[in-house]
Amino acid sequence: MTEDEFDAFYAAAFPRLTGQLYAFTGDHGEAQDVVQEAFVRAWDRRQHFLSQSAPEAWIRTVAMRLAVSRWRRARRWLELVRRTPPPDSTPGPGPEHTALVAALRELPPAQRMAIVLHHLCDLTVEQVASETGAPVGTVKARLYRGRAELAKRLAVGDEDDGRVEEAGGPVRKESRRVR
């Protein structure tokens, strides 16, 4: 079969095959997809179609097999989804976390960066200095000032005895030094 003969065959057979596969699948888009895929496979074999007496039957068979394969694949996927339990819901952040994030947002960016890198990312003062491009002394000052500001913002009560309640528990004011 030449390209022109194949084009004429396609133009005549595609609507008919799509209608037949639509009756088989119940989905017009799916029918178009499988018939188109069958014609793509036939294109590669168009030289042999001359010897076949029923090229439309061959394309219909291929299209039906493709439709069945897609249906089986979809059914297996659905069975897998039904067997897999839904993931446990992750609880939202607690009030301490929310308060800490809110307090961090109020810090100047340089202090916030130093606090986050040092305390949350577990970097040493030297590593924070290297990453931010600031001298070690400047990082230590930012950490000291940032922690002092966080302590004020996160203070829960009782400052009479020289102690401040923080989210992690009571801390003596004098113990907030950067080493």
C-alpha positions in Angstrom: 0.0 0.0 0.0 1.5 3.4 -1.0 1.3 6.5 1.2 -1.5 7.9 -1.0 -3.5 4.7 -0.8 -2.9 4.6 3.0 -4.1 8.2 3.3 -7.3 7.3 1.4 -7.8 4.2 3.5 -7.4 6.2 6.7 -9.8 8.9 5.6 -12.5 6.3 4.8 -11.9 3.9 7.7 -11.1 6.1 10.6 -14.7 7.4 11.3 -16.2 4.0 10.9 -13.6 2.3 13.2 -13.9 5.1 15.7 -17.7 4.5 15.8 -17.2 0.8 16.3 -14.7 1.3 19.1 -16.9 3.9 20.7 -19.6 1.3 20.9 -17.0 -1.1 22.4 -15.4 1.3 24.9 -18.3 3.7 25.7 -15.8 6.7 25.6 -15.5 8.6 22.3 -12.1 10.1 23.2 -10.7 6.7 24.2 -12.1 5.2 20.9 -10.3 7.9 18.9 -7.1 7.3 20.8 -7.0 3.5 20.3 -7.9 3.8 16.6 -5.3 6.4 16.1 -2.7 4.2 17.8 -3.7 1.2 15.7 -3.3 3.4 12.5 0.2 4.4 13.7 1.1 0.8 14.1 -0.4 0.0 10.7 1.6 2.8 9.1 4.8 0.9 10.0 3.3 -2.2 8.2 1.7 -0.5 5.2 3.9 -2.4 2.8 2.4 -5.7 3.9 -1.2 -4.5 3.7 -1.2 -5.2 0.0 -1.0 -8.9 0.7 -3.7 -8.7 3.4 -7.3 -9.0 2.3 -8.8 -7.1 5.2 -6.6 -4.2 6.6 -9.6 -2.7 8.3 -10.1 -5.9 10.3 -6.5 -5.9 11.3 -6.7 -2.3 12.6 -10.0 -3.0 14.4 -8.4 -6.0 16.1 -5.4 -4.0 17.2 -7.6 -1.1 18.4 -9.8 -3.5 20.4 -6.7 -5.1 22.0 -5.3 -1.7 22.8 -8.6 -0.7 24.4 -8.7 -3.9 26.5 -5.1 -3.4 27.6 -5.8 0.2 28.7 -8.9 -1.0 30.5 -6.9 -3.7 32.3 -4.2 -1.2 33.2 -6.8 1.2 34.6 -8.4 -1.6 36.6 -5.1 -2.7 38.1 -4.3 0.9 39.0 -7.7 1.3 40.7 -7.2 -2.0 42.6 -3.8 -0.8 43.8 -5.3 2.6 44.9 -8.1 0.9 46.8 -5.7 -1.5 48.6 -3.3 1.3 49.6 -4.6 3.0 52.7 -4.7 6.8 52.7 -1.7 8.4 54.4 -2.1 9.4 58.0 -2.8 13.1 58.3 0.2 15.1 59.5 -0.7 17.3 62.5 -0.3 21.0 62.0 2.4 23.0 63.8 1.8 23.4 67.5 1.4 26.7 69.3 5.1 26.8 70.3 6.2 26.4 66.7 3.8 29.0 65.5 5.0 31.4 68.1 8.6 30.8 67.2 8.0 31.3 63.5 6.1 34.5 64.2 8.9 35.8 66.5 11.6 34.9 63.9 9.7 36.9 61.3 9.9 40.0 63.4 13.7 39.8 63.7 15.9 41.7 61.3 16.9 39.5 58.4 20.6 39.2 59.4 19.7 38.1 62.9 17.1 35.8 61.6 19.5 34.2 59.2 22.1 33.7 61.9 19.6 32.2 64.3 18.1 29.8 61.7 21.5 28.7 60.4 23.0 28.2 63.8 20.1 26.7 65.8 17.9 25.1 63.2 20.5 24.0 60.6 23.1 23.1 63.3 25.9 25.1 61.7 28.8 26.3 63.8 29.4 30.0 64.2 32.3 29.7 61.7 30.1 27.9 59.2 27.4 30.6 59.6 30.1 33.3 59.0 31.3 31.5 55.9 27.8 31.1 54.5 26.7 34.6 55.2 30.0 36.3 54.4 30.1 38.1 57.7 33.0 38.0 60.2 32.8 35.6 63.1 32.4 38.4 65.6 29.5 39.9 63.7 27.7 36.5 63.6 28.2 36.1 67.4 26.7 39.5 67.9 23.8 38.7 65.7 23.2 35.5 67.5 23.3 37.3 70.9 21.0 40.1 69.8 18.6 37.7 68.0 18.3 35.4 71.0 17.7 38.3 73.3 15.0 39.6 71.1 13.4 36.1 70.8 13.5 35.7 74.5 11.5 39.0 74.9 9.0 38.0 72.3 8.6 34.5 73.5 8.6 35.4 77.2 5.6 33.7 78.9 5.8 35.2 82.4 7.6 35.5 85.7 10.6 37.8 85.3 10.9 38.7 89.0 13.5 36.1 89.9 15.8 36.8 87.0 14.4 33.9 85.0 12.5 34.1 81.7 10.1 31.4 80.6 10.8 30.4 77.0 9.2 27.9 74.7 11.8 25.3 75.8 11.5 26.0 79.5 13.0 28.5 82.0 16.4 29.9 81.2 18.5 32.2 83.4 19.1 35.6 81.7 22.8 35.4 82.4 23.2 32.1 80.6 22.4 33.6 77.2 26.0 34.1 76.0 27.5 33.0 72.7 30.5 30.9 73.1 
